[in-house]
Amino acid sequence: MLKITFMGAGSTVFAKNVLGDVMLTPAVRDCIIALYDIDIKRLEESYNMLCTINSNCNESRAKIIKYTDRKKALKDAKYVVNAIQVGGYDPCTIIDFEVPKKYGLKQTIGDTLGIGGIFRALRTIPVLFDFASDMQQVCPNAWLLNYTNPMAMITGAMQRYTGVNTVGLCHSVQVCSESLLKGVGLNAEGVVDKIAGINHMAWLLEIKDKDGNDLYPRIKELANEKTEKHDNMVRFEIMKHFGYYVTESSEHNAEYMPYWIKNTHPELIERFNIPLDEYPRRCINQIADWEKQGEKLTNDKTLTHKRTREYASYIMEAMQTNKPISIGANVINTGIIPNLPSEACVEVPCLVDANGITPCYVGKLPEQLAALNRTNINPQLLTIEAAVTLKKENIYYAAMLDPHTSSELSIDEIKALCDDLIEAHGDWLPKYN
């Protein structure tokens, strides 16, 4: 019987989306669903919720089992969905934001790049390597579908340093064109696009209407006409100066480049509507919201589900039925984008069928876009190097090459900040030489 394992099942809302989708997909709904988490309470809540959906939407076809033993949860799985967050909001996200503030370093999200993204990767990659060791023993042919950030660092580390079939999945590609067109008042129906780059900094290379007409000129015209403040101001400014729209949100991209969050130009924060400390604020709100909606999700016996746009169930369906689909996914750059490093984890169109996940050749990016990507790839690769070698100097290199961190702090300050973050994280990190 097909087995699907969900790592981090205490992420109840996300588990509902992914596993609810599975239960609504005929090709995979007759399956064993293994739920794993180290938080017993949240694991039980997700289990109760999913049992209700299984009964109401799937005639109880799926067999749902909860585990606190990781290896047992993974044994004989064909698909493993990863959604863990190592260290959680408290203490680790708090550390990621509050320690840098002592140096005057401000962040918005801190989960993908920047000093926060680097340390999030350093505490997560070792845990994923432990997952990989278990998987190679008990489910060596399984596919790991990684949803955990920092996407490029975690996925790239798994792809380069383990034998586990790994793909990284993110929401930003799916909603990129639709959200852009909605933001400038254009219809998204029938639109065809081409997107490639790296996670959270992939580029809308082409966007055409159903008749093949290039929509970019009109989009740029409408974007330049917007004078009121809105949530997309950084992305529109990037498009204005670099020529292309970027997939991930303005609050993310504000900290991926050296242009926006600057102590020497504090007026930019207001001008471009940049929400500092956005991720901690979201965490606090999500925790409060869970107190309100948790009981309904876990105890409502009438709970149902509608299939979402999350890639996971569609990937499983395509592999099981050999009916191919196209997705945007994170894979190692085996010549797919020739002007990005071969070690980089890139986000590109991929074909999914019974053979697995096959990346599609993209070709060279416009050089200014590749150059921006490379500024992010440099700290990504050095963070992975730090996680693999356990050498502190590689953490320093990653931080010194991070675009935002290096634009604000001196080398001595960056090294001192890294030392303070290592000390503050304590046992959440391995020991570095």
N, C-alpha and C positions, 0 to 999 in steps of 0.2 A: 504494500500500500504506500502511495506517495506520502512522504513526510516533509513538512515545512516547519522549520524552527525559527522562532522570533526571539532574538537576543535583545534584552531591554524591554521586555513585555510590559513593564510598569509604565511605559509611555502609552497610557491608555488610549488617548485620542488617536495617536498615530497607529497603534495596534488595531484599533477599530477600522481605520481607513484601509490599511493594507490587508488585514485578515478578513475583514468584512468583504472586501473586493474578491478575495480568494473564494469565499463562500458563495459568491454570485457568479462565479466563472465555471461553467459546466466542465471544462477540461481538467480542472484541479480541485473541485469542491469536495470530492470524495477522498479525503486525505486525513492524515494525522497532523494535527497542529500542536507543536511543542512550544510551550511558553516558558521562557527562562528570565529570571531577574533575581538580584540579590536583596531587593526590597520586598519582603514577604507580603506586607499589606497591599502594596500596589499590584503585586502579582495576583493576589486573590481577587482584587477589584477587576482587573482585566479579564481574568478567567470567568468570573460571573457574567460580565458584560458580553463576552464572546459566546458563552454558552447560550445566552438569550438570543443573540443574533443568529446563531447556528440553528436554534429551534424555530425561530420566526421566519427566517429567510432561506434556510437550507435543509429543512425537514430533518435536522440533526444528522446530516450525512457525514460531517466532519467529526473526528474523534479528537477532542481537545484535552491535553494533558499539561499540567503545570509542573515545573521542575525548579529545584534549587541546586541540583547537581548538573553542572555545565556539560560534562562529557556525556551523561545520559540523555540530556536534551538534544545534543548534536548527533548522537548515534544514528546512522543510516539515513540522515537527512539528505534530500536532493537539493533543497533550496534553504539558505540561511539568510534571514533578513537581520541586519545589524542596525540598531537604533539606540545604542548605549550612550550615556553621558558620564564620563569618569569624573568624579569629584563633585558633580552637581552644581547648583547655584551656590549653595553654602556648604563647604567653604571656598571652592576653587574659582568659580566665576567672580566672586567678591575679591579674592586675591588678585586675579588677573586685571581687575580694574583699579582697585584701591592702591596697590603698591606703585604702579606707574604714575598715579596722580601725585605722589610725593616728589616726583621728578618733573612735574608739569606736563606729563604726557597724557593727552586726552584720547579717548576711543569712543566709538559708537556701538559696535557689535562685538568685536574681539574674538570671533570664533573661527575665522578663516585665515587671516593674515595678521600682521601687526604683532606686537609683543604678546597680546592675549591669545592670538591664534597659534603662535609658536609654542607657548606653554600648554595650551589645550592639546596640541599634538603630542608633546613630550610625555604627558601623563596618559594619553590614550593609545598610542602606538604599542607600548609594551603589553597592554591588555589584549589588543588585537593579535599580537604575535602569540600570546597564550591561546587565544581562540584558534589560531592557525595550527598550532601544535596539536590541539585536540582534534581538529577537523581532519588533519592528515592521518590521524590514527583511526577515527571512527566513521568518517564520511569523506574519504579522500577525493571523490569525484563531484562533490557538491559545489554549487555556485553560491558565493557570498555576495549578496546585494547590499552594498554599504550605503547607508543614508546619514552616517555620522560625520559631522564637521570636526576639524578642517578637512574637507573632502579630498583635495588633491594630495595632501600630505599622507593621510591615512590610507587612502586607496593606492597611491603610488608606492608606499612602503610595503603594503601587502602584495602588490603585483611584482615588485622587484625582488623582495627578500623572502617570500614564502612560495610554496607550490600550490596555493589555493586559487582556484578560479575566482577572480574578484572583479566586480564592476562597481563603479561609483554612480549613484543616482541623485539628481537634484531637481527641484521644482522649477528653477528659473528659466530653463530652456523652453519648457512647455507653455509658459505664460508670457514670454517675452514679447512677441509680435502683437498678441491680443491686447496686452496692457498698454503698449506704446500707441497703438491705433486708437484705443479707447481714450487715452490721455490727450490726443489731439483731435478727437471728434470724428474719426474715420471708421468705416465699417470693416470688420475683420473677416467677413464671410468670404471663403474661397481664396484667401491669401496664401501664397506659397513663400517660404523663407529658406534661407541657408544660414546656419549658425555654427561657429567653430571658434575655438580659443582654449581657455582654461576655465575651470569651475569658478563661477561668480565673476569672471572677466572673459566670458566668451562674447563674440561679436556678431551682431546681426549684419552679415556680409551682403545679403540680398533680401529684398522684400518686394514682392510683385503681386498685383491683383490677379484675378482669375483669367484675365486676357493676356497676361504676361507683361503688363506695363509696370515700369519701375515706380514704386511709391515713394522712394526716398526724397526726391525733390519737394513734393507736396508736404511730406511729413516735416522736413526741416523748415519749410516756410511757416507752417502752422506752429511749430515749436518755438520759433523765434518771435512769433507774434504774442506769445503768452507773457503777460506782464505781472499777473498776480502770483503770489507765492503758492507753491504746490510741493508735493512730495518727490517730484522727479527732477528737481532743478540741477543737481549735480550731473545726472545722466544726460540731460539736455545740453549742459555746458560741455561735457566730454564729446558728445556728438557734434556740437558746433565747432570745436577746435581740432578734433581728431578725425571727423568725417563719418563716424559709425556709432550706432547705439550699442550699449553694453547690456548684457542679460540681467545682471543682478542689480538690486535696488541702489538708490542714491546713498542711503545711510551706510551700506556696505562699501561702495566704491569710494566714498569720502575718505576712508582710511586705507585704501589700497594704493593711493597716489600721494605725492608730497604737496599737493596744491591747495588743499581745502581746510584742514584743521591745523592752524598755525598760530602759535602764541604771538608772533610778530604781526599778524594780521587778524586779530580777533573778530573784526567786522565781517569776515567771510562766513563765520558760523551763522550769523543772522541773515546775511545776504542770500546764502544758498540753502537756508532752512535745514541746517544739519542738526539732527537730534543726538547730542552727546549722551553717553550712558544709556543708550537705547536698549541694549540687550539686558542689563540688570533690571531696567524698568519693566521690560516684557516678562522677565522671570517672576518678578514680584506680582505682577498682574495675573500671570498664569497660575501661580500658586493660590492666589485669592479666588480666581475663577473656578479652580478645581474644587475648592471648598463648597462652591455653590452648585456646580454641575456634576461633581463626582458621584453624589448619591443618586442622581437621576440616571446617569449612564450605567451605573453598576446595579441598581435595584429596580429599574423600570422594566417590567416584564413584557411591555408592548414595544420595546425598542426594535427598530428595523435599520436598514442600511441601503444606500444607493451607491452603485459602483462609482468610484472617484477616478481622477486622471492619473493617480500614482502609477508609475511604471511597473511596479513589482508583479502584479497579477497578469499584466499583459505580456511580460517577459516569460513568466511561467507558462502561460497559455501558448505562446509561440513556440517555445521549446518542446512542449508536450505534443502539440498538434502538427508541428512543422509548417504552420501557416505563418509566413514571415511578416514581421512588422519593422518599422523604422523608429528608432528612438535617438535622443541625444544622451550620450553616456560618457563616463570618464574612464579612459584607457591609457596604457602606455603609448608614447609617441613613436611607433615603429615606422617612421618616415611619412606619417599621415600629414603632418604639417612640417615641411622641410626646414623652415626658418625658425623652429623652436627646438630646444635640446631633445635628444633621443631619450634621455632619462625622465623627461617631464611627463606628468600625468595630464593629458589633454582632454577637453570636452568636445566631442565631435559626433556627427551622425553615425549610427551603427545599425547594421542589419541583425535581427534576432530570428533564429529558426532552430531546428533540431540540432544544428551543428554548434550552437552556442551564440556568442556575440561577436560579430565581425565588424571592425571599424571600416568606414568608407574613406577613401583618399580625399583630402581637402585641397592640398596644394599650399603654396606660400600665402601667408596672410599679407595684407598691405603692411609695409615695413614698419610704419608707426605703431600699428596694432601689435605686431610681433614684439616690438621693442618694449611696449608697456607690459605685455605678458611676461617677458623675460625678467623685468624688474620684480615680479611676483614669484616667478619660478626659482630665482636665485635663493631667497630665504626658504622656500619650500624644500628644495633639494638639500640644503644645509641642515634644516631641521630633521629631515629623515636621516641624514648622516649622523647627527648627534644622537638620535634614538638608537641607531644601529651600533655605533662605536662607543657610546657612553663617554665621549670626550667633551668636557665643558667648553673647550675652545670652539667646537662646532656650534654650540648654542650662541656664543659671542658672535661668530661669523654671520649666523642667520639674522641675529638682531641688528648687527651693524649694516647689513645689506637690505634690511627692511625699509621700503621707501618712506613710510611715515615716521618711524622711529628715528631713522638716520637724518631726517630733515629737521628734527626738533632737538635731538640730544647730541652731545659730544661722545667720542669713543669711550672716554673714561666713565661718563655717566651711563652709557649703554651697558658697559661691563658691570658696573656697580648695580644697576637695575636688575640685570640677569642674576647676579649673586643674591640679591635680596629676594627675588622671586623663587629661586631654588630653595632658599632657607624657609620662606613662608609656606611653600608647598609641602615641605617635610617628606613624609612617607608616601605622598601621592606621586612622587617621582622616584625613579631608581637612583642609585648613587653614581655620580659622575666623577671622572678622573680629572 
